């Protein structure tokens, strides 16, 4: 079969903002039909799925949580780790059987995986029952792609990032908290990371467009926004007139939104100005996710992270000293090519020094096309797994210790919903991003209320409502 080539959106340097003209694309062919979406990966993918849902509902589709009754199934994929890649192809096996039962079922694959040309080729060759393959650069056009689909298998993936699109539709998962993109892509090119290749180079949104979106969310009654970026604190460096993320953060805080958060930060771009702004405004939450990746300066250099162990610790200490009550979480990769036991001990040393509130920990997963995938790796998987176990035990120890410090304290909690584990309880998050479960009326959902912490676990807190 002839495989379609990836298209080029625009050459680097021609990026600019385009404002989408929203049209009612409701089609008799799709009106009342049901769609099911499954999302893999990071917060950016979750927010992308909100845009995908809006696009297909604009055609007349109705969302379902039951894949068996769907007329359209969409997989929004992640390429960061091999595990996510394997899960998608495993799920495609289930869809193959479902399509045999329902020949008219449409299957669409989007997200980061199709941005890898070899993956798109694999889908086309080995999964011909997939109807549409699209990428991260043209989600806004999904409605048209479905409406105008002519070939049995349509592929519409752009290999090079294009414009920043504004005025796009979102079907937000929550009426309390909202994701807000500040930028797309990343320029850091860490040697293990596939993001610059799947999401492209950095393209920042204009500050005025971001502020308009936040102001609209305030009018709708949203309590919290989270500013998103693959490297959010590098925001604005690529704009024609550069703007610092600290400036954006301050402007957003002045919109009247009750809570402001941001993810994810790169230590290289975390400035003193940012620390001062976070410390200054009460509605900027004292919670920072600051990926470490490794505690060894030698491994950090191999990773292309642009900071040393000592520089990371200095930044961490400044945050602790200048931001009252700040909680800091991190990411750590175990078993990067060339990591020795001594390098790993350096990582444990940083964890013991920082005593993080939590950490996302992973065994190194080589991604094709990245420099790290070509590095010599002689460490057995069993050794990596043993290191990960030791690391997790230490991380969980400090997570519990930090949570226990909340016992007997009254903290503000933004109530977000009913607990999945106990329908008689509701849950919410503190300003430091601690999950709290407690008994209360569902009428409390959407409010910020004082809660007395009565029990602490490694990953959550229990509490009870108290008066102000």
Secondary structure, DSSP 8 states (H G I E B T S, - for coil): ------EE---TT---EEE--------TTTTT-EEEEEE-SSHHHHHHHHHHHHHHHTTT-EE-S-GGG-SEEEEEE--SSHHHHHHHHHHHHHHHHHHHH-TT-EEEEEESGGGSHHHHHHHHHH-TT--EEE-SS-GGGHHHHHHT--SSSEEE-EEE---EEES-----S-SSEEEEE-EES-S---TT--HHHHT-S-EE--HHHHHHHHHHHHHTT--EEEEE-TTGGGTTTTSSS---HHHHHHHHHTTT-SEEEEE-B-GGG--HHHHHHHHH-TTB-SEEEB--B-S-HHHHHHHT-S--HHHHHHHHHHHHHHSTT-EEEEEEEES-TT--HHHHHHHHHHHHHH--SEEEEEE----TTSGGGGS-----HHHHHHHHHHHHHHHHHHHHHHHHTTTT-EEEEEEEEE-SS-TT-EEEEETT--EEEE---GGGTT-EEEEEEEEE-SS-EEEEE---
